[in-house]
Amino acid sequence: MREELEQRYNKLRLDALNSANQVLDDPNIRLKLVDSGTYAAFKQWDKQPDRIKDWNWPSALQEWKLKFPKRFEAAAWKNNKLAGLSLGRPTYAGTGLRLDYIEKAPVTDIRLVETMLVALTAYGVLLGANHLKIMHPVNTTVRDYYVSFGFTYLRGQDCCIRRL
């Protein structure tokens, strides 16, 4: 049963990423599922001093793969270099899709949030979600940046929300 769930939602994740790739304006940017090549590329910027957060993506994703078969995962590549990673999952009630982690490579000019929102929206629609959440903005500047995309900040939940 677990394997069937993983396969079913992996297909939906791929469909969402393929849809997002068709919509993106820059042909040099590709969204893909996270794989061993992603982990190898991540090591290139893992310990960069410019990183805001020190998330261990390989460990986090392995844990999420076990816990959340419906998870959202995406790696953004620009000119064949890893430019960003994101990870999320459906809300507990199953009515929304949340983005829990997003990180841009220390040296890249990709507009990562905009890029990932295209894929997150596509996946949310496939899941039947009625809203998106971006959880725990790292600071007020980042929070305000999310708000500029039509999200509303909910202080009590420390998240930004937008209806689909």
Order of alpha helices (4+ residues) and beta strands (2+ residues): alpha-beta-alpha-alpha-beta-beta-beta-alpha-beta-alpha-beta-beta
